[in-house]
Amino acid sequence: MPPSTTKSTTRPGRKFDPQCRDCQRLVAFREDVQKRHPKYHCRPVRPFGERGAHLLIVGLAPGKHGANATGRPFTGDFAGQLLYATLHRFGFASQPVAAHARDGLRLIGCRVTNAVKCLPPDNKPVGAEIAACNSYLRSELSELPAGNVVLALGTIAHNAVLRALTLPLSAHRFGHGTLHELPSRYRLLDSYHCSRYNTQTRRLTPAMFEDVLRRAREMLDQ
């Protein structure tokens, strides 16, 4: 896709707040989950990886028995198995397995975050919750160096990035494998989310996901 001619008017964002209670529905749900799983993290999940890394991966939200349990994005669930194995293959991770938050895994030139920082019921945040978290994503985007690549896993993450950069959604439609050259030095690359559902239904295969990460690697190496 050719470079966008739409101007970005990015507003200041907010730094991650581990005590955030902005969304009453999410707070009530995570507290209810913690009653049944008292050892789970059950709080906002902090982004993982180098601040100012050249590759920022944006997912949807913490998984109930994954990041919501471990306190680290994509750690402890099926989506993380595919994500970190593929990141390792292309030199973005020190090891292919993410078991828990103290397993020694390091990201290399890469950072992983979510559009929504707290676990939503049925893994489906509502629009107001996505909007409430958007200022955190805006802050993360502002830290990226020139020549960055933002990898959006799914439509919600894709749209959250555009909103954080105050760009119209209609100008950049989500499409698996699509690259969007955005103003103000951002390149947005799309992939279907590496969820169990998408991989079981073959909407996303490991080979398809590898192709997307290979492209990100090649762009950054240039």
HELIX and SHEET records of a PDB file:
HELIX    1   1 GLN A   24  ARG A   36  1                                  13    
HELIX    2   2 ALA A   67  THR A   70  1                                   4    
HELIX    3   3 PHE A   78  ARG A   89  1                                  12    
HELIX    4   4 PRO A  121  ASN A  123  5                                   3    
HELIX    5   5 GLY A  127  SER A  142  1                                  16    
HELIX    6   6 THR A  155  ALA A  164  1                                  10    
HELIX    7   7 LEU A  169  ALA A  171  5                                   3    
HELIX    8   8 ARG A  196  GLN A  200  1                                   5    
HELIX    9   9 PRO A  206  ASP A  221  1                                  16    
SHEET    1   A 6 PHE A  48  GLY A  49  0                                        
SHEET    2   A 6 CYS A 110  ASN A 114 -1                                        
SHEET    3   A 6 LEU A  55  GLY A  59  1                                        
SHEET    4   A 6 VAL A 149  LEU A 153  1                                        
SHEET    5   A 6 ARG A 187  SER A 191  1                                        
SHEET    6   A 6 LEU A 179  GLU A 181 -1                                        
END                                                                             
